[in-house]
């Protein structure tokens, strides 16, 4: 097997294993929030806060004509309670009475609190991944070993991509624009200048040409 092919395989292997190392390291030492730590599993919750929900039971079916429904009075009371919870950006914990009608028990913010905790978690993962990725890219640029440098550089880029994709939906449009702009600038720079130590790019081609002369 030619030496360059071995270097390429080694570089790719280092990049892939490094990003898995970072991902599972984060999962091992920085736990993702769990739904059951905020809301009790199996408790019927009517999600009215506009954020969607997890482990939600189906909303009780209603008759087309409430006045002929045995639950008509309960439904009206439930709707008032539901509206008051929605105004507070909270959800409704409900139960069924002896007639089988849904009865509001209390307002709860457990789902909203869970969403906030997850957003903070993925924001922190985004920051951690970005810092680790940048440090590794710098180390890769400093090292004078082609395969190791390329592998660390690739691993750093993949680590940044991992953190960004997890938090992408929560980023503002201007933040996405800046991140994509920076990524595009780096790729264009690498394509035009390159790193001679990596053995690719215009910089490497120029250095080879000078050596031949």
N, C-alpha and C positions, 0 to 999 in steps of 0.2 A: 504494500500500500504506500503510495507516494507520501512524502513528509507533509506536504501542504494539506492533503486530505485528512491526515491524522490531526493536524492542527485545527482544521475546521470542525471536525467531529468533537474534539476536546473543547473548543470554544463554545459550541452549541450546548454540549453537555453541562458545562459550568454555568451557562446562562439559565438553562431550564432548572437544574438542581438548586441553584441559588434562589430563584424566585419561589420555589416550593419551600425551601428552607425558611425564607422570610414569612411566607403565608402561614405555615404551620407553627412557626415561632410566635407570631402574633396571636393565633388561635389558642396556643397553649398558655401563654402568660397574660393575655388580655381577652377575657371572655366576652362573647357577644351577649347582650341582654336577651333573656328568655321571656316569652309571653306569660308563662305561668307564674313568674315572679311579680307580675303586675296585676293580672286578672285571674280569677279562679276558673280553672278548666271545668266545663260542664254547666256553669251558671249561664242561663239564657240572657244574652245582651242584645238589645236592639241598637245597632250602630247608627246614630243620627248626627254624629259630629262632622261628617263629610270626608273622613279619612279612610273609609272602608273598614274592614275588620278581620279578625282572626278567630277561628273557632265559633263563628256566629251561628246560632240556630236560625232556621227559617222564620221569617216574620209571620205571625199567625194570620191565616187566611180570613178575609172578611166577606160578609154577604154583600151583594150588590145593593140591597135595600136595608140599611141599618135599622130602620124603624120596625122591621119585621124580625129582626134578629134578637135572640135572647141576650146577646152581649151588647146590644145597642148602647145602653147606659154606661157599661164598663168601657166601651170603645171611646165614647165621648170624653170620659174622665182620663182615659189613657192618652188620648190625643192631646189634651191640655197639658198633662204632665210631660209628654214627649216634646211638645213645643217649648216648654220652659227649660228642659234639659238642653235642647238644641240651641237656645239663645245663650246658654252658658258654655256652649261648645263641649257639651258632655253627652254621654250615652245613657241609655236606660237599662237598668237591671229589672227584669220583670219575672213574674211567676203566674201560674194559672190558679184560679179560684175553684171552688167546688162545682161551679157550672161549666168549667172548661174555658172561661173567658180570661184573657190576659189582663193582669193587674200590675201596674207600675209599682216597683218596690222602692227604688232610689235612683238618683243620678250618679253616674260614675265617670271618672276621668281616666280610668286605668288604661284604656286603649290609647288615649291621647298621650298619656305619660310614657307608655311603651314606645310609641312612635318617636317621641322626643328623645328617649334614651337611645334608640337605634340610630337616629340621625346624628347624635353626638358621638356614638361609637364609630360609625362609618366616617365621620369627619376626622376623628382622631386617627383612624386607620389610614386615611388619606394623607394626613400630615406625617405620620410615622413612615409610611411607604415612600413619600416624597423625599424626606430627609435621608433615609437609608439609601434610596436609589441614587440621589445626587452624590452622596459620599462615595458610593461604590463606583460610580461613573468617573469621578475624579481619581480614585485609586487606579482604576483601569487605564486612565490616560497617562498616569505617572509611571506605571510599571513598564518595563522594557521587554516583556515576554509576549510575543504576538498572540498565541492562543489564549493565555490566561487573561491578558488585557482585553481582548475581544469578548471573551466569555463574561468577564465582570461588567464590561460596558453594556453588553446585551442584557445581562441579569438586572442591572440597574434600571435600564429602560423598561423592562417587563415589570419590575417591581412598582415603578411609578405608574405604569398603565393599570396594574391591578388596583392600586389605591384609588386611582381616578375613576375607574369604571364603577366601583362600589358606591362612590359618592356623586357620580355624574348627575343623577336625576335631581339632586338637591342643590347643585350649583346654579348660580345665576347665569344668564346668557353672556354677560360681560366676562365672567370668570372662565366660562367655556371658551370664549373667543381668545382670551389671553393665553390659556393653556395650549390650545391648538396652534396659536401663533408661535409660541415658544418652541413647540415640538416641530413645527414646519421649518422654523429658522435653523434649528439644530440639524435636522435631516438635510437641508439644503447645504449647510456648512460642511457636513460630513461628505456629501456627494461631490462638492466642489473642491474643498481643501483636502479632506481625508486626514487620517492619522497614519503616517508612514510606519509607525510601530505595529499597526494592525495589518499593514500590507494591502490596503485598499484606498480608493479615492484618488483624486487628481494629485494630491501631495505625494503619494507613494509613487505615482507614475513619473512625476518630475524628478524625484530623488533618484529613481532608477536610470532616467535619461542622463542626468548629470554624472552618475557613476560611469556610465558607458563612455562618455566623452573624456 
